[in-house]
Amino acid sequence: LIGGPLPRGHEFELHDVRFHWGRENQRGSEHTVNFKAFPMELHLMHWNSTLYSSIDEAVGKKHGIAIIALFVQIGKEHIGLKAVTEILQDIQYKGKSKTIPCFNPNSLLP
């Protein structure tokens, strides 16, 4: 991840993708826009690989972390999310995780 509002000359490496959803279709996002919640919110968490040697070193430091947050609406199937929706039954409860092999996070971006 480079450019935009990020510091010039810095590169940020994707560390993980996190999803936040709830029991109800109208509420699941961690954040809101004008007090409106969304069914799901996903975070693409990056760390500054120019300044730091690992995510652990970058967390809590100036220019250490960059997170892209996306709100997700319910509608027609999104091909990028299909790899995720196919394994939801395995991660229904807090604290569960699942690795999706060969997953391209670029497919999540609009």
N, CA, C and O atoms as a GROMACS GRO file, in nm:
protein
  440
    1LEU      N    1   0.086  -0.116   0.000
    1LEU     CA    2   0.000   0.000   0.000
    1LEU      C    3   0.090   0.122   0.000
    1LEU      O    4   0.176   0.136   0.088
    2ILE      N    5   0.073   0.211  -0.098
    2ILE     CA    6   0.152   0.334  -0.107
    2ILE      C    7   0.063   0.447  -0.157
    2ILE      O    8  -0.044   0.424  -0.212
    3GLY      N    9   0.109   0.570  -0.138
    3GLY     CA   10   0.042   0.686  -0.194
    3GLY      C   11  -0.071   0.740  -0.108
    3GLY      O   12  -0.081   0.709   0.011
    4GLY      N   13  -0.154   0.822  -0.171
    4GLY     CA   14  -0.266   0.884  -0.101
    4GLY      C   15  -0.218   0.965   0.017
    4GLY      O   16  -0.120   1.039   0.005
    5PRO      N   17  -0.286   0.953   0.131
    5PRO     CA   18  -0.246   1.031   0.249
    5PRO      C   19  -0.130   0.968   0.328
    5PRO      O   20  -0.090   1.021   0.431
    6LEU      N   21  -0.077   0.856   0.280
    6LEU     CA   22   0.033   0.790   0.351
    6LEU      C   23   0.162   0.869   0.333
    6LEU      O   24   0.177   0.941   0.235
    7PRO      N   25   0.256   0.856   0.426
    7PRO     CA   26   0.382   0.928   0.414
    7PRO      C   27   0.455   0.892   0.283
    7PRO      O   28   0.464   0.775   0.246
    8ARG      N   29   0.505   0.995   0.216
    8ARG     CA   30   0.575   0.975   0.088
    8ARG      C   31   0.696   0.885   0.108
    8ARG      O   32   0.774   0.902   0.202
    9GLY      N   33   0.712   0.788   0.018
    9GLY     CA   34   0.825   0.698   0.022
    9GLY      C   35   0.810   0.580   0.117
    9GLY      O   36   0.902   0.499   0.130
   10HIS      N   37   0.696   0.569   0.182
   10HIS     CA   38   0.673   0.458   0.275
   10HIS      C   39   0.587   0.353   0.207
   10HIS      O   40   0.494   0.385   0.133
   11GLU      N   41   0.618   0.227   0.234
   11GLU     CA   42   0.537   0.116   0.185
   11GLU      C   43   0.477   0.042   0.304
   11GLU      O   44   0.544   0.019   0.405
   12PHE      N   45   0.351   0.004   0.289
   12PHE     CA   46   0.280  -0.068   0.394
   12PHE      C   47   0.242  -0.205   0.340
   12PHE      O   48   0.186  -0.217   0.231
   13GLU      N   49   0.273  -0.307   0.417
   13GLU     CA   50   0.248  -0.445   0.376
   13GLU      C   51   0.121  -0.496   0.444
   13GLU      O   52   0.100  -0.473   0.564
   14LEU      N   53   0.038  -0.566   0.368
   14LEU     CA   54  -0.084  -0.623   0.424
   14LEU      C   55  -0.050  -0.730   0.526
   14LEU      O   56   0.028  -0.822   0.499
   15HIS      N   57  -0.108  -0.717   0.644
   15HIS     CA   58  -0.087  -0.816   0.750
   15HIS      C   59  -0.206  -0.912   0.758
   15HIS      O   60  -0.188  -1.034   0.756
   16ASP      N   61  -0.326  -0.857   0.767
   16ASP     CA   62  -0.443  -0.943   0.771
   16ASP      C   63  -0.569  -0.869   0.730
   16ASP      O   64  -0.570  -0.747   0.716
   17VAL      N   65  -0.673  -0.946   0.713
   17VAL     CA   66  -0.806  -0.894   0.679
   17VAL      C   67  -0.898  -0.937   0.792
   17VAL      O   68  -0.904  -1.054   0.828
   18ARG      N   69  -0.970  -0.841   0.848
   18ARG     CA   70  -1.059  -0.870   0.961
   18ARG      C   71  -1.201  -0.829   0.923
   18ARG      O   72  -1.223  -0.726   0.860
   19PHE      N   73  -1.296  -0.913   0.964
   19PHE     CA   74  -1.436  -0.889   0.936
   19PHE      C   75  -1.511  -0.871   1.067
   19PHE      O   76  -1.486  -0.941   1.165
   20HIS      N   77  -1.602  -0.775   1.067
   20HIS     CA   78  -1.688  -0.750   1.184
   20HIS      C   79  -1.832  -0.759   1.136
   20HIS      O   80  -1.873  -0.684   1.047
   21TRP      N   81  -1.909  -0.850   1.195
   21TRP     CA   82  -2.051  -0.861   1.162
   21TRP      C   83  -2.126  -0.900   1.287
   21TRP      O   84  -2.067  -0.941   1.386
   22GLY      N   85  -2.258  -0.886   1.281
   22GLY     CA   86  -2.340  -0.916   1.398
   22GLY      C   87  -2.451  -1.013   1.366
   22GLY      O   88  -2.458  -1.069   1.256
   23ARG      N   89  -2.537  -1.034   1.463
   23ARG     CA   90  -2.651  -1.125   1.447
   23ARG      C   91  -2.757  -1.071   1.352
   23ARG      O   92  -2.824  -1.146   1.282
   24GLU      N   93  -2.771  -0.940   1.352
   24GLU     CA   94  -2.876  -0.876   1.272
   24GLU      C   95  -2.817  -0.819   1.145
   24GLU      O   96  -2.703  -0.772   1.144
   25ASN      N   97  -2.892  -0.824   1.037
   25ASN     CA   98  -2.845  -0.774   0.908
   25ASN      C   99  -2.819  -0.624   0.909
   25ASN      O  100  -2.737  -0.576   0.830
   26GLN      N  101  -2.886  -0.550   0.993
   26GLN     CA  102  -2.869  -0.404   0.994
   26GLN      C  103  -2.752  -0.359   1.080
   26GLN      O  104  -2.707  -0.246   1.066
   27ARG      N  105  -2.702  -0.446   1.167
   27ARG     CA  106  -2.598  -0.405   1.261
   27ARG      C  107  -2.488  -0.510   1.266
   27ARG      O  108  -2.515  -0.627   1.293
   28GLY      N  109  -2.368  -0.468   1.242
   28GLY     CA  110  -2.256  -0.559   1.250
   28GLY      C  111  -2.124  -0.485   1.239
   28GLY      O  112  -2.020  -0.531   1.286
   29SER      N  113  -2.131  -0.368   1.175
   29SER     CA  114  -2.008  -0.290   1.157
   29SER      C  115  -1.957  -0.240   1.292
   29SER      O  116  -2.034  -0.215   1.384
   30GLU      N  117  -1.827  -0.227   1.301
   30GLU     CA  118  -1.764  -0.174   1.422
   30GLU      C  119  -1.787  -0.024   1.433
   30GLU      O  120  -1.800   0.030   1.543
   31HIS      N  121  -1.791   0.045   1.319
   31HIS     CA  122  -1.808   0.190   1.314
   31HIS      C  123  -1.939   0.225   1.244
   31HIS      O  124  -2.005   0.139   1.186
   32THR      N  125  -1.975   0.352   1.251
   32THR     CA  126  -2.097   0.402   1.186
   32THR      C  127  -2.064   0.526   1.104
   32THR      O  128  -1.960   0.589   1.123
   33VAL      N  129  -2.155   0.562   1.014
   33VAL     CA  130  -2.147   0.687   0.939
   33VAL      C  131  -2.278   0.760   0.965
   33VAL      O  132  -2.385   0.709   0.934
   34ASN      N  133  -2.270   0.879   1.022
   34ASN     CA  134  -2.388   0.955   1.060
   34ASN      C  135  -2.485   0.869   1.142
   34ASN      O  136  -2.606   0.871   1.120
   35PHE      N  137  -2.429   0.793   1.235
   35PHE     CA  138  -2.503   0.705   1.326
   35PHE      C  139  -2.566   0.584   1.257
   35PHE      O  140  -2.645   0.512   1.319
   36LYS      N  141  -2.532   0.559   1.131
   36LYS     CA  142  -2.585   0.444   1.058
   36LYS      C  143  -2.485   0.329   1.064
   36LYS      O  144  -2.369   0.344   1.025
   37ALA      N  145  -2.531   0.215   1.114
   37ALA     CA  146  -2.448   0.094   1.116
   37ALA      C  147  -2.469   0.018   0.986
   37ALA      O  148  -2.567   0.040   0.915
   38PHE      N  149  -2.377  -0.072   0.954
   38PHE     CA  150  -2.383  -0.151   0.832
   38PHE      C  151  -2.381  -0.299   0.869
   38PHE      O  152  -2.338  -0.335   0.979
   39PRO      N  153  -2.427  -0.385   0.780
   39PRO     CA  154  -2.431  -0.528   0.810
   39PRO      C  155  -2.292  -0.586   0.841
   39PRO      O  156  -2.280  -0.677   0.924
   40MET      N  157  -2.189  -0.533   0.775
   40MET     CA  158  -2.055  -0.584   0.797
   40MET      C  159  -1.954  -0.475   0.768
   40MET      O  160  -1.977  -0.385   0.687
   41GLU      N  161  -1.841  -0.483   0.835
   41GLU     CA  162  -1.728  -0.394   0.810
   41GLU      C  163  -1.604  -0.481   0.800
   41GLU      O  164  -1.586  -0.574   0.879
   42LEU      N  165  -1.520  -0.452   0.703
   42LEU     CA  166  -1.396  -0.527   0.694
   42LEU      C  167  -1.279  -0.433   0.698
   42LEU      O  168  -1.285  -0.321   0.648
   43HIS      N  169  -1.170  -0.481   0.758
   43HIS     CA  170  -1.047  -0.403   0.773
   43HIS      C  171  -0.933  -0.475   0.705
   43HIS      O  172  -0.910  -0.594   0.728
   44LEU      N  173  -0.862  -0.402   0.621
   44LEU     CA  174  -0.738  -0.451   0.562
   44LEU      C  175  -0.627  -0.382   0.640
   44LEU      O  176  -0.602  -0.263   0.623
   45MET      N  177  -0.560  -0.458   0.726
   45MET     CA  178  -0.461  -0.401   0.817
   45MET      C  179  -0.321  -0.415   0.758
   45MET      O  180  -0.276  -0.525   0.727
   46HIS      N  181  -0.253  -0.300   0.744
   46HIS     CA  182  -0.119  -0.295   0.687
   46HIS      C  183  -0.020  -0.240   0.789
   46HIS      O  184  -0.057  -0.163   0.878
   47TRP      N  185   0.106  -0.279   0.778
   47TRP     CA  186   0.211  -0.225   0.863
   47TRP      C  187   0.320  -0.163   0.776
   47TRP      O  188   0.344  -0.206   0.664
   48ASN      N  189   0.386  -0.062   0.830
   48ASN     CA  190   0.487   0.013   0.757
   48ASN      C  191   0.617  -0.067   0.749
   48ASN      O  192   0.695  -0.072   0.844
   49SER      N  193   0.639  -0.129   0.633
   49SER     CA  194   0.759  -0.212   0.615
   49SER      C  195   0.882  -0.129   0.579
   49SER      O  196   0.992  -0.183   0.570
   50THR      N  197   0.863   0.002   0.558
   50THR     CA  198   0.976   0.091   0.535
   50THR      C  199   1.045   0.127   0.667
   50THR      O  200   1.168   0.131   0.674
   51LEU      N  201   0.965   0.152   0.770
   51LEU     CA  202   1.020   0.195   0.899
   51LEU      C  203   1.043   0.081   0.997
   51LEU      O  204   1.131   0.090   1.083
   52TYR      N  205   0.966  -0.026   0.984
   52TYR     CA  206   0.968  -0.131   1.086
   52TYR      C  207   0.992  -0.268   1.024
   52TYR      O  208   0.965  -0.290   0.906
   53SER      N  209   1.043  -0.360   1.106
   53SER     CA  210   1.077  -0.493   1.054
   53SER      C  211   0.965  -0.595   1.073
   53SER      O  212   0.973  -0.706   1.020
   54SER      N  213   0.860  -0.558   1.148
   54SER     CA  214   0.749  -0.651   1.169
   54SER      C  215   0.625  -0.575   1.212
   54SER      O  216   0.633  -0.458   1.251
   55ILE      N  217   0.512  -0.642   1.206
   55ILE     CA  218   0.387  -0.582   1.252
   55ILE      C  219   0.397  -0.554   1.402
   55ILE      O  220   0.348  -0.451   1.449
   56ASP      N  221   0.458  -0.644   1.477
   56ASP     CA  222   0.469  -0.626   1.622
   56ASP      C  223   0.548  -0.500   1.657
   56ASP      O  224   0.514  -0.430   1.753
   57GLU      N  225   0.649  -0.471   1.580
   57GLU     CA  226   0.729  -0.351   1.603
   57GLU      C  227   0.651  -0.225   1.562
   57GLU      O  228   0.666  -0.121   1.625
   58ALA      N  229   0.568  -0.234   1.459
   58ALA     CA  230   0.497  -0.119   1.404
   58ALA      C  231   0.376  -0.076   1.487
   58ALA      O  232   0.342   0.042   1.490
   59VAL      N  233   0.311  -0.171   1.552
   59VAL     CA  234   0.189  -0.140   1.628
   59VAL      C  235   0.218  -0.037   1.736
   59VAL      O  236   0.311  -0.052   1.816
   60GLY      N  237   0.137   0.068   1.738
   60GLY     CA  238   0.148   0.173   1.839
   60GLY      C  239   0.252   0.279   1.808
   60GLY      O  240   0.269   0.373   1.886
   61LYS      N  241   0.321   0.265   1.696
   61LYS     CA  242   0.424   0.362   1.660
   61LYS      C  243   0.371   0.460   1.556
   61LYS      O  244   0.276   0.432   1.484
   62LYS      N  245   0.436   0.578   1.550
   62LYS     CA  246   0.401   0.679   1.451
   62LYS      C  247   0.420   0.622   1.310
   62LYS      O  248   0.524   0.564   1.279
   63HIS      N  249   0.318   0.638   1.227
   63HIS     CA  250   0.318   0.588   1.090
   63HIS      C  251   0.338   0.436   1.083
   63HIS      O  252   0.383   0.383   0.982
   64GLY      N  253   0.303   0.366   1.191
   64GLY     CA  254   0.326   0.222   1.196
   64GLY      C  255   0.221   0.139   1.125
   64GLY      O  256   0.253   0.038   1.062
   65ILE      N  257   0.096   0.180   1.136
   65ILE     CA  258  -0.016   0.100   1.087
   65ILE      C  259  -0.105   0.185   0.996
   65ILE      O  260  -0.126   0.303   1.020
   66ALA      N  261  -0.156   0.122   0.891
   66ALA     CA  262  -0.258   0.184   0.805
   66ALA      C  263  -0.368   0.081   0.786
   66ALA      O  264  -0.342  -0.034   0.750
   67ILE      N  265  -0.492   0.124   0.810
   67ILE     CA  266  -0.605   0.032   0.796
   67ILE      C  267  -0.704   0.090   0.696
   67ILE      O  268  -0.745   0.206   0.707
   68ILE      N  269  -0.740   0.009   0.598
   68ILE     CA  270  -0.847   0.044   0.505
   68ILE      C  271  -0.973  -0.023   0.557
   68ILE      O  272  -0.976  -0.145   0.573
   69ALA      N  273  -1.076   0.056   0.584
   69ALA     CA  274  -1.203   0.002   0.634
   69ALA      C  275  -1.308   0.015   0.524
   69ALA      O  276  -1.320   0.119   0.460
   70LEU      N  277  -1.383  -0.092   0.504
   70LEU     CA  278  -1.489  -0.095   0.404
   70LEU      C  279  -1.619  -0.139   0.470
   70LEU      O  280  -1.620  -0.236   0.545
   71PHE      N  281  -1.728  -0.068   0.441
   71PHE     CA  282  -1.859  -0.109   0.487
   71PHE      C  283  -1.922  -0.197   0.380
   71PHE      O  284  -1.908  -0.170   0.261
   72VAL      N  285  -1.990  -0.301   0.423
   72VAL     CA  286  -2.050  -0.398   0.330
   72VAL      C  287  -2.201  -0.394   0.346
   72VAL      O  288  -2.254  -0.400   0.457
   73GLN      N  289  -2.269  -0.384   0.234
   73GLN     CA  290  -2.415  -0.387   0.229
   73GLN      C  291  -2.461  -0.526   0.184
   73GLN      O  292  -2.385  -0.600   0.123
   74ILE      N  293  -2.585  -0.559   0.213
   74ILE     CA  294  -2.643  -0.684   0.165
   74ILE      C  295  -2.700  -0.659   0.027
   74ILE      O  296  -2.768  -0.559   0.004
   75GLY      N  297  -2.672  -0.748  -0.066
   75GLY     CA  298  -2.719  -0.734  -0.204
   75GLY      C  299  -2.677  -0.855  -0.284
   75GLY      O  300  -2.669  -0.966  -0.232
   76LYS      N  301  -2.651  -0.832  -0.411
   76LYS     CA  302  -2.611  -0.944  -0.495
   76LYS      C  303  -2.475  -0.997  -0.451
   76LYS      O  304  -2.396  -0.926  -0.389
   77GLU      N  305  -2.449  -1.121  -0.484
   77GLU     CA  306  -2.324  -1.185  -0.441
   77GLU      C  307  -2.203  -1.110  -0.495
   77GLU      O  308  -2.198  -1.071  -0.612
   78HIS      N  309  -2.105  -1.092  -0.407
   78HIS     CA  310  -1.979  -1.027  -0.443
   78HIS      C  311  -1.876  -1.138  -0.459
   78HIS      O  312  -1.847  -1.209  -0.363
   79ILE      N  313  -1.821  -1.154  -0.577
   79ILE     CA  314  -1.730  -1.264  -0.605
   79ILE      C  315  -1.608  -1.264  -0.514
   79ILE      O  316  -1.557  -1.370  -0.479
   80GLY      N  317  -1.560  -1.146  -0.475
   80GLY     CA  318  -1.445  -1.138  -0.386
   80GLY      C  319  -1.474  -1.190  -0.246
   80GLY      O  320  -1.385  -1.241  -0.179
   81LEU      N  321  -1.600  -1.177  -0.202
   81LEU     CA  322  -1.638  -1.224  -0.069
   81LEU      C  323  -1.677  -1.371  -0.066
   81LEU      O  324  -1.693  -1.429   0.041
   82LYS      N  325  -1.692  -1.431  -0.183
   82LYS     CA  326  -1.738  -1.571  -0.189
   82LYS      C  327  -1.646  -1.665  -0.112
   82LYS      O  328  -1.695  -1.755  -0.043
   83ALA      N  329  -1.515  -1.646  -0.121
   83ALA     CA  330  -1.421  -1.731  -0.047
   83ALA      C  331  -1.445  -1.720   0.103
   83ALA      O  332  -1.422  -1.816   0.177
   84VAL      N  333  -1.490  -1.604   0.148
   84VAL     CA  334  -1.517  -1.582   0.289
   84VAL      C  335  -1.652  -1.642   0.327
   84VAL      O  336  -1.661  -1.713   0.428
   85THR      N  337  -1.755  -1.616   0.249
   85THR     CA  338  -1.888  -1.665   0.285
   85THR      C  339  -1.895  -1.817   0.286
   85THR      O  340  -1.977  -1.876   0.356
   86GLU      N  341  -1.809  -1.881   0.209
   86GLU     CA  342  -1.809  -2.027   0.205
   86GLU      C  343  -1.755  -2.091   0.333
   86GLU      O  344  -1.781  -2.209   0.358
   87ILE      N  345  -1.681  -2.017   0.414
   87ILE     CA  346  -1.625  -2.074   0.536
   87ILE      C  347  -1.688  -2.014   0.663
   87ILE      O  348  -1.640  -2.040   0.774
   88LEU      N  349  -1.793  -1.934   0.648
   88LEU     CA  350  -1.853  -1.867   0.764
   88LEU      C  351  -1.899  -1.966   0.872
   88LEU      O  352  -1.890  -1.936   0.991
   89GLN      N  353  -1.947  -2.083   0.831
   89GLN     CA  354  -1.993  -2.180   0.931
   89GLN      C  355  -1.880  -2.224   1.024
   89GLN      O  356  -1.906  -2.272   1.134
   90ASP      N  357  -1.755  -2.208   0.981
   90ASP     CA  358  -1.641  -2.248   1.063
   90ASP      C  359  -1.596  -2.139   1.160
   90ASP      O  360  -1.517  -2.165   1.250
   91ILE      N  361  -1.646  -2.017   1.143
   91ILE     CA  362  -1.601  -1.905   1.227
   91ILE      C  363  -1.719  -1.827   1.284
   91ILE      O  364  -1.717  -1.704   1.288
   92GLN      N  365  -1.820  -1.898   1.328
   92GLN     CA  366  -1.942  -1.833   1.377
   92GLN      C  367  -1.924  -1.764   1.511
   92GLN      O  368  -2.000  -1.673   1.543
   93TYR      N  369  -1.825  -1.806   1.589
   93TYR     CA  370  -1.816  -1.757   1.725
   93TYR      C  371  -1.689  -1.676   1.748
   93TYR      O  372  -1.585  -1.699   1.685
   94LYS      N  373  -1.700  -1.580   1.838
   94LYS     CA  374  -1.588  -1.491   1.871
   94LYS      C  375  -1.463  -1.572   1.904
   94LYS      O  376  -1.469  -1.673   1.975
   95GLY      N  377  -1.350  -1.526   1.852
   95GLY     CA  378  -1.223  -1.591   1.880
   95GLY      C  379  -1.185  -1.698   1.779
   95GLY      O  380  -1.072  -1.747   1.781
   96LYS      N  381  -1.276  -1.737   1.691
   96LYS     CA  382  -1.246  -1.837   1.590
   96LYS      C  383  -1.175  -1.771   1.473
   96LYS      O  384  -1.198  -1.653   1.444
   97SER      N  385  -1.089  -1.844   1.406
   97SER     CA  386  -1.021  -1.792   1.288
   97SER      C  387  -1.007  -1.904   1.186
   97SER      O  388  -1.017  -2.022   1.219
   98LYS      N  389  -0.983  -1.866   1.064
   98LYS     CA  390  -0.970  -1.962   0.954
   98LYS      C  391  -0.879  -1.901   0.849
   98LYS      O  392  -0.895  -1.784   0.814
   99THR      N  393  -0.785  -1.977   0.799
   99THR     CA  394  -0.698  -1.932   0.691
   99THR      C  395  -0.759  -1.975   0.559
   99THR      O  396  -0.798  -2.090   0.542
  100ILE      N  397  -0.767  -1.880   0.464
  100ILE     CA  398  -0.819  -1.910   0.332
  100ILE      C  399  -0.700  -1.911   0.237
  100ILE      O  400  -0.641  -1.806   0.210
  101PRO      N  401  -0.663  -2.029   0.185
  101PRO     CA  402  -0.547  -2.034   0.095
  101PRO      C  403  -0.575  -1.964  -0.038
  101PRO      O  404  -0.687  -1.966  -0.088
  102CYS      N  405  -0.472  -1.902  -0.093
  102CYS     CA  406  -0.480  -1.837  -0.225
  102CYS      C  407  -0.587  -1.729  -0.231
  102CYS      O  408  -0.651  -1.712  -0.335
  103PHE      N  409  -0.606  -1.656  -0.124
  103PHE     CA  410  -0.706  -1.551  -0.120
  103PHE      C  411  -0.643  -1.420  -0.167
  103PHE      O  412  -0.537  -1.382  -0.119
  104ASN      N  413  -0.708  -1.351  -0.262
  104ASN     CA  414  -0.658  -1.224  -0.313
  104ASN      C  415  -0.736  -1.110  -0.249
  104ASN      O  416  -0.851  -1.088  -0.287
  105PRO      N  417  -0.679  -1.037  -0.153
  105PRO     CA  418  -0.752  -0.930  -0.086
  105PRO      C  419  -0.791  -0.816  -0.180
  105PRO      O  420  -0.883  -0.740  -0.149
  106ASN      N  421  -0.724  -0.800  -0.294
  106ASN     CA  422  -0.764  -0.697  -0.389
  106ASN      C  423  -0.905  -0.718  -0.440
  106ASN      O  424  -0.972  -0.624  -0.482
  107SER      N  425  -0.952  -0.841  -0.437
  107SER     CA  426  -1.087  -0.871  -0.483
  107SER      C  427  -1.194  -0.812  -0.391
  107SER      O  428  -1.311  -0.807  -0.428
  108LEU      N  429  -1.155  -0.767  -0.272
  108LEU     CA  430  -1.251  -0.707  -0.178
  108LEU      C  431  -1.274  -0.559  -0.204
  108LEU      O  432  -1.374  -0.503  -0.160
  109LEU      N  433  -1.181  -0.497  -0.274
  109LEU     CA  434  -1.190  -0.352  -0.295
  109LEU      C  435  -1.292  -0.318  -0.402
  109LEU      O  436  -1.310  -0.394  -0.498
  110PRO      N  437  -1.360  -0.204  -0.385
  110PRO     CA  438  -1.458  -0.164  -0.487
  110PRO      C  439  -1.391  -0.128  -0.620
  110PRO      O  440  -1.459  -0.093  -0.716
   0.00000   0.00000   0.00000
